[in-house]
Amino acid sequence: MVDLTKIASLTGWPGARKEIEDVFEKIARIPKYEQVDLQVRVVEENDVHGVNRRQIIFFLNEVEMVSGWLFIPEGRDETPAILCCHHETVYGKDEVAGLEDNPTLSFAQHYAEMGYVTLAIDAPTVGKRAYAKQTPYNTETFYKDNKELTFAGKMLADHSRALDVFSEIKRVDTTRIGVVGHGLGGFNALLLAAYDNRVQACVASCGFTRFATDKNPGYWPDQDKLLLLPEIARAAKSGKFVFDWEHILALAAPTPVQVITSVSKSLHGNPKSCQKAVTLAEKVYKLLGAPGALDHFMHHDGHAVSLETLEVADEWFERWL
């Protein structure tokens, strides 16, 4: 494991970054999609609170399509865009689209009303991507069908592909793209910020706890069939991990990242460990000349997005996008 505390100068970072990147990609086993035409098609279209909401479908790769909710605010050009990742809800993208009754999690609708173009897609196993006769977030069938991949890597590739949709929209300024998520969505938002340099701002709420202090690393908490990273789960037996969340945050540098953590009534086993990850990654941000671009907001509202934490997210995107 790369010791971030021993990177003494900017010249030492490229080599360390390459080492972390290689290890992460080896563990995450991210599928490499062939560059095919998105072929975006509109299935349904409505105007909601001054925003145009479209249900779209597009190609992830040569054989797989996905549906999404695309929101386009009225009357703006060169608009920043935000990809909205849903949390571990059975409603998938419908919740962040505001179609279910949890307004603080309706990120896609919320940020569209603030003037951003937004997009949300389903993760595999949920919504329109649910497996027949299988509960949402049960990854057993996924691993039977995809022995060379990980579920985390698949979600990461899908979200990276979803960013391509923004380039199809003439009004979007593709130099100002953000990503936001809560819970499993926060997990996915951080991975995308670390992996795809098109992301220029990230807000991740309740997305992780360090593997070294996690009760069940490699799995999502309270979802014993949601296996995200099998090799991390296997490494739990020895307690020797080849990377941890500070390395993910360091890979995102210097992209502005707002980490939001509940330190009481959290879904995660040791949420206070998030501060250690942020502190370790801050050194890389400082080396890259972006000391204020990584921030950690802690609250006591449990595994939820409160109005206060939503304001923190809003301010972050207003500042950086």
Secondary structure, 3 states (H helix, E strand, C coil): CCCHHHCCCHHHHHHHHHHHHHHHHHHHCCCCCCCCCCCCEEEEEEEECCEEEEEEEEECCCCCEEEEEEEEECCCCCEEEEEEECCCCCCCHHHHCCCCCCHHHCHHHHHHHCCCEEEEECCCCCHHHCCCCCCCCCCHHHHHHCCCCCHHHHHHHHHHHHHHHHHCCCCEEEEEEEEEEECHHHHHHHHHHHHCCCEEEEEEECCCCCHHHCCCCCEECCEEEEECCHHHHHHCCCCCCCCCHHHHHHHHCCCCEEEEEECCCCCCCCCCHHHHHHHHHHHHHHHCCCCCCEEEEEECCCCCCCHHHHHHHHHHHHHHC
